[in-house]
Amino acid sequence: MPSPILDRRTFLKASGISLALPMLEAFGKVAETPPKRALFICNTLGFYPPAFYPKAPGPDYEPSDYLALLARNRNDFTVFSGLSHPDQGGEHACEMTWLTAARNPGRDGFENSISVDQFAAEKLGSVTRFPSLSLSSDGPMSQSYTGSGVMIPAMDRPSEVFAKLFLQGKADEVEREKRKLSDGRSILDSLGDQRNRLLKTSSPTDSNRLDAYFEAVRQAERDITEAEAWFDRPRPAVDAEAPRDIPDKADLVGRIELLFGLVPLAIQTDSTRVISIVIQNNHGVPLVNGVEAEHHNLSHHGRDPEKIDQLMKIERAILGCFADLLTRMKAQGEAGTSLLDQTMTLFGSNLGNAAAHDPRNNPILLAGGGLDHGSYRTYDTGDNTPLGNLYVRTLQEIGIETDSFATSSGVLDW
């Protein structure tokens, strides 16, 4: 007699305690639903607004110059205008708050808050080897921040990311890493023992700083425990060669392509369910045909037609990389659906008008997630709707029960 198909939400219960069962063969693989994920991609120098936004809203909008590059996936994304975080500014300081929505970046005394990717990673827990991945096209600067406002360094070497995700490592290397974890735990334990003594003799200001510091210590301890749990589990095997890093910072497109190429692999193998990618602004003169000036300089075009023409060449190249990513994720099947349909993919920028350092009216595009897409949605460009409302919707769609995030005023529905 065949074994019955059990409900995934079956629980073991005793003495008032409930323990959710792990995924078992008896649950029936046919009924297994692939998990939802979240992908956040930010181009920190914005997009030239006239080339990004359609002229009229609705499902029948005529594609703009940039959106025409995404024509293959038109029904897989929604375009938004009139969204931003309140109380931003400080020239490029809003780069650090695009995922956090913390107010007044760049001002004296500013303290950042948790980013939406890390909020999601904390709520999802250690269901994957890596609760989140923070990637960058150049350098360790990321937009990912812990609950105590500490930046999580980004990984900018695709070969290193690939190795962490898929290369097993030799036995002696694994043991060496285990010892490092053990040493780290010992150091953290000793620091924790000193906490009460320090707090007794500290001023209120120092006590607040120490609380933030020890919260970071506690997070490190949790990270160590989670890492130990995954050490003896084999990494997934993928039919792909390790990428070769591009040392030339000017090859912006090549670097983006390598990072984007890792996304389907990480998602398909369920190595992580939360990814953030930041496209930095410090690549010098990008290796793009027809471009002869630095990207940052061109973003401050002063309405110079020649500069705008070069800027648009760079931004078309970035949009082209994103178009290819959407196509690959849409083509990759997964349990009767696709990687794109299972991944809330948010693409945009912290600057609505980079030429004026204006953080309002962020260019935003949301793809995938199995939502009803294909429209251009407009909100008040004078009194913007909080971008956090879209973050709340994203969190809800990946299974996180919340009705608020940072400066949100509700949930964005359409």
Secondary structure, DSSP 8 states (H G I E B T S, - for coil): -------TT-EEEETTEEEE----GGG-GGG-----EEEEEEETT---HHHHS-SS-BTT----TTGGGGGGGGGGEEEEESEE-SS--SGGGGGGGTTT--SSTTSTT------HHHHHHHHH-SSSSSS-EEEESSSS--S-B-TTS-B---B--HHHHHHHHH----HHHHHHHHHHHHHHHHHHHHHHHTHHHHHHT--HHHHHHHHHHHHHHHHHHHHHHHHHHHHTS-----SS--------TT-HHHHHHHHHHHHHHHHHTTS-SEEEEEE-S--SS-S-TT--S-HHHHHS-TT-HHHHHHHHHHHHHHHHHHHHHHHHHHHSEETTEETTTTEEEEEE-S-SBGGGTB-SS--EEEE-TT-----EEE--SSS-EETHHHHHHHHHHTT---S--TT--S----
